[in-house]
Amino acid sequence: MNRINIAAAATSVALFASACENMTPGQNAAVFGGVAGLATGIPLAVAGVDPAITIPVTAGATALAAAGAYVIAKQQATVRQRQVAEQRARLYMARRDKQLAEEKLKTSSSSAKTAKAKSKPRFIAVQTEKTPQSQGKAAVMVFDTQTNEVVGNNVYDVKSTPPVGQTAKFDTYSAEYVGTGN
């Protein structure tokens, strides 16, 4: 019986999450913040934890989940967005490869290992054009540096862009943010 309950709960969560795919960042923030608040507050209240502790902890969990959900929303890329992302990513990679080659020539063989350590990341996040439907500060796509292609067809609307060079999470990809690649 316990396995059936677990399977039912997992199916419910999967259906709920798939229904949120086309929601705006604000709607995602409200939904996931509310769910996190309930998931935190109910067990604390049932366990008999003092409301002076339960309420602030629940509010904190709600705020953290809402903020995290509001940072990124995704939508399908247009042909133009995909072209711009690929162009910017390839330009960035060409500049980076040239810079690494120049650094390697300037260094001795013992320092060549240091230059090699700065090799390209597997995934980079590159800014592309926004559409009228974009709701974030920037539209970003993930580029695979090994296959030299954009990953999938998702554009991530980000509320705020990470600093260039910082690694950020986009779905299941950890990608180094390169901005427009300049």
Residue pairs with C-beta under 8 A, 6 or more apart in sequence:
20 27
20 28
20 31
20 32
21 74
22 75
23 31
23 73
24 73
24 135
25 69
25 70
25 71
25 72
25 73
25 135
25 136
25 157
25 159
26 70
28 69
28 70
28 73
29 66
29 67
29 69
29 70
30 66
31 69
32 65
32 66
32 68
32 69
33 62
33 63
33 65
33 66
33 69
34 62
35 65
36 61
36 62
36 64
36 65
36 66
37 58
37 59
37 61
37 62
37 65
39 61
40 57
40 58
40 61
40 62
41 54
41 55
41 57
41 58
41 61
44 53
44 54
44 57
44 58
45 51
45 54
70 159
71 158
71 159
71 160
72 136
72 156
72 157
72 158
72 159
72 170
73 135
73 136
73 156
73 157
74 154
74 155
74 156
74 157
74 171
75 133
75 134
75 154
75 155
75 157
76 153
76 154
76 155
77 85
77 128
77 141
77 150
77 153
77 154
77 155
78 131
80 129
81 128
81 129
81 131
81 139
81 141
81 155
82 128
82 141
82 150
82 153
84 128
84 129
85 126
85 127
85 128
85 141
85 143
85 150
86 143
86 149
86 150
88 126
88 127
88 128
88 178
88 180
88 181
89 124
89 126
89 143
89 145
89 150
89 178
89 181
90 148
91 181
92 124
92 126
92 178
92 181
92 182
93 120
93 124
93 145
93 148
95 181
96 120
97 120
100 115
100 118
100 119
103 115
103 118
104 112
104 115
104 116
107 114
107 115
120 145
121 145
121 167
121 175
121 176
122 144
122 145
122 146
123 142
123 143
123 144
123 145
123 151
123 173
123 174
123 175
123 176
124 142
124 143
124 145
124 175
124 176
124 177
124 178
125 140
125 141
125 142
125 143
125 156
125 168
125 170
125 175
125 176
125 177
125 178
126 140
126 141
126 142
126 143
126 178
126 179
126 180
126 181
127 138
127 139
127 140
127 161
127 179
127 180
127 181
128 139
128 140
128 141
128 155
129 139
130 136
130 138
130 139
130 157
131 139
131 155
134 155
134 157
135 157
136 156
136 157
136 158
136 159
137 158
137 159
137 160
137 161
138 157
138 158
138 161
139 155
139 156
139 157
139 158
140 155
140 156
140 157
140 158
140 161
140 170
140 177
141 150
141 151
141 154
141 155
141 156
142 150
142 151
142 152
142 154
142 156
142 170
142 171
142 173
142 175
143 149
143 150
143 151
143 175
144 150
144 151
151 173
154 170
154 171
156 170
161 177
161 179
162 168
162 177
163 177
164 177
164 178
164 179
165 176
165 177
165 178
166 176
166 177
167 174
167 175
167 176
167 177
168 174
168 175
168 177
169 175
